[in-house]
């Protein structure tokens, strides 16, 4: 399903039911007399991802999985987020983590736990991280000793 750092979201850990992915773009406006504002594209804005799911600890993941994600968020680091087989979504930091416990057993343990994990991308774009790969390959070939 999804991997955040070394934590894998799957049916046995934290199976999310929905994933919302949003990306903003920045535009500056300049007011003009007698004309509509002029706009200039400034580039990408924030990218955010929200995972929403429900756990049934007797069937799916439970408190250990919740604790693992909470500890990763408490650490304050950015983790690589990979969707499916190999779609890189960037280095992501946890912004908000919430859980709702409901339908309790007689010992007070929750039968059902709803969770929401809000994430933000905090790294540069892939182009900024890796640069011009064609140029790098040409430089490597040029420096190779034959």
N, C-alpha and C positions, 0 to 999 in steps of 0.2 A: 504494500500500500504506500508507505512513506517512511523515510528514515531521517531522523533529526540527530545529527552526530552519530553516536553508536546506538541510539535508541530506535528500535524499529516499531512502528505502529502496525499492528496486525491483529487478527482476531483473538490471539491469546494475551495481548497486552492492552492496548488502548484502541479498539476499533472505532474510528470516527464514522459518523453517518453522513456528514457533509463537510465540504472544504470550500470556503469562499476565498478567492484570490482576487485582489484589486490592486490596480496600479494607477497612480496619478501622474499627470503631466503638468509641467509648470509653464505658464504664459504670463508675460508682463504686459500691462496695458499703459498706453500713453494717451491722455485726453487731448483732443484737438478742438479748436474753436470752429463751430459750424460743421463739423464732420463727426462721424462715429469714431470711437477710440481706435487707435492703431495697436495691433498686438504683435508681440515677438515671442517666438518659441524659445524657452530657456532650457529645455531638456526634461529628463525624467524626474518625477517627484518620488514620493514614498510608495513602496510596495508593501502591502500587508496581506496576511493570510490568517484566516480564522478556521479552526477545527472545532466541530461540535459533535459530541457523541454521547452515548449512553452505555454504561457498564452494568452488567449483571454479574457481580463477583463470583457467584456460584457457577457461572457458565463461561464468562469471558475474563479478561484481566481484572485485577483488583487493586488492593491498596499498595502493593509493591510497585506496580506500574505507575500509579499516581504519584507515589513518593519519588520515583526515579525522575519523572518529568519536572516535578516541583524542585528537586535538588539541582537539576540542570538550570532551571530558571533562577534559582537563588544564587548560583555561581556567577551570573551576569555575563557569561561569555556568548559569543556568536558561534553557532554550530552550522555546518553545511546541511542543507535540506535537499533531499533527493526524492523525487516522486517516481513511483513505478520502477521499471527496469533501469533507467539511467537519465531521467530528466532533472538536471541541476537547477534548483530554484534560487540559489544564492546562499550566503551566510546569513543566518537568521538568529535574532534574539527574541526571547519570550518577553512580551510586554504585559500580558495579563493572563492570569490563571484562575479559573473559578470552578467550584464543584458544588453540586446540590445533592445531598443524601436524602433518600426517601424510601418508603416501604421497608420498615425495619423488622429484623428478626427479634425474637424475645430477649436475646442477649444485647440488643442495641446496635448490632451490625446492620449496615444498610444492604438491602436486597438490590437496590437500584441506585446508581450514581450517575448523574448527568454532569458532563464536563464541557468547558469551553476553554480553548487555548488560543490566545491572540498573539500573533508573531509579526515582526517587522524585519524587512531586509536591511542590513546595516553595512554590507560591503559595496565595493565599487561594481560597476557593470563588468561583464566578462571581457569586454574590449579593454577596459581600463586595467583589469587584473592581468591579462595575458598579452596585451599590446597587439601589434600587427604580426600574426603568426607567419604570414608569408615572408615578411622581412626577416624575422628570426630564423626561419628555415634557410633562407638565402645566405644569411651570415654564417650559419653553421656549416653549410655546404662549402662556402668560400674559405672557411678556416680549416676545413678537413685536410689532413695530410694524405696524399695519395702515393 
